[in-house]
């Protein structure tokens, strides 16, 4: 497994945990976090997120979890 594949798996796991906690739909998460409703599906199909996108995803999750 390449380094970027591991990173994608980690971010997908983090997103999955967040979706499970919140009950949010995958498309809504993508739209709210980065403005792309296809984000999760694309990541599963091999899209490689740049560091700025990973930071936006992490920031969105942190903000949502901090608001709870």
Contact map, one row per residue, 1 for C-alpha under 8 A:
11101100000000000000000000000000000000000000000000000000000000000000
11111100000000000000000000000000000000000000000000000000000000000000
11111110000000000000000000000000000000000000000000000000000000000000
01111111000000000000000000000000000000000000000100000000000000000000
11111111100000000000000000000000000000000000000100000000000000000000
11111111110000000000000000000000000000000000000000000000000000000000
00111111111000000000000000000000000000000000000000000000000000000000
00011111111100000000000000000000000000000010000110000000000000000000
00001111111110000000000000000000000000000000000000000000000000000000
00000111111111000000000000000000000000000000000000000000000000000000
00000011111111100000000000000000000000000000000000000100000000000000
00000001111111110000000000000000000000010011000000000000000000000000
00000000111111111000000000000000000000000000000000000000000000000000
00000000011111111100000000000000000000000000000000000000000000000000
00000000001111111110000000000000000000000000000000000000000010000000
00000000000111111111000000000000000000000000000000000000000000000000
00000000000011111111100000000000000000000000000000000000000000000000
00000000000001111111110000000000000000000000000000000000000010000000
00000000000000111111111111001000000000000000000000000000000000000000
00000000000000011111111100000000000000000000000000000000000000000000
00000000000000001111111000000000000000000000000000000000000000000000
00000000000000000111111100000000000000000000000000000000000000000000
00000000000000000011111110000000000000000000000000000000000000000000
00000000000000000011011111011000000000000000000000000000000000000000
00000000000000000010001111111000000000000000000000000000000000000000
00000000000000000010000111111100000010010000000000000000000000000000
00000000000000000000000011111110000111110000000000000000000000000000
00000000000000000000000111111111000010000000000000000000000000000000
00000000000000000010000111111111100010000000000000000000000000000000
00000000000000000000000001111111111111110000000000000000000000000000
00000000000000000000000000111111111111100000000000000000000000000000
00000000000000000000000000011111111100000000000000000000000000000000
00000000000000000000000000001111111100000000000000000001100110000000
00000000000000000000000000000111111100100000000000001001100000000000
00000000000000000000000000000111111110000000000000000000000000000000
00000000000000000000000000100111111111100000000000000000000000000000
00000000000000000000000001111110001111110000000000000000000000000000
00000000000000000000000000100110000111111100000000000000000000000000
00000000000000000000000000100110010111111110000000000000000000000000
00000000000100000000000001100100000011111111000000000000000000000000
00000000000000000000000000000000000001111111100000000000000000000000
00000000000000000000000000000000000001111111111000000000000000000000
00000001000100000000000000000000000000111111111110000000000000000000
00000000000100000000000000000000000000011111111000000000000000000000
00000000000000000000000000000000000000001111111000000000000000000000
00000000000000000000000000000000000000000111111100000000000000000000
00000000000000000000000000000000000000000111111110000000000000000000
00011001000000000000000000000000000000000010011111000000000000000000
00000001000000000000000000000000000000000010001111111100000000000000
00000000000000000000000000000000000000000000000111111100000000000000
00000000000000000000000000000000000000000000000011111110000000000000
00000000000000000000000000000000000000000000000011111111000000000000
00000000000000000000000000000000010000000000000011111111100000000000
00000000001000000000000000000000000000000000000011111111110000000000
00000000000000000000000000000000000000000000000000111111111000000000
00000000000000000000000000000000110000000000000000011111111100000000
00000000000000000000000000000000110000000000000000001111111110000000
00000000000000000000000000000000000000000000000000000111111111000000
00000000000000000000000000000000000000000000000000000011111111100000
00000000000000000000000000000000100000000000000000000001111111110000
00000000000000100100000000000000100000000000000000000000111111111000
00000000000000000000000000000000000000000000000000000000011111111100
00000000000000000000000000000000000000000000000000000000001111111110
00000000000000000000000000000000000000000000000000000000000111111111
00000000000000000000000000000000000000000000000000000000000011111111
00000000000000000000000000000000000000000000000000000000000001111111
00000000000000000000000000000000000000000000000000000000000000111111
00000000000000000000000000000000000000000000000000000000000000011111
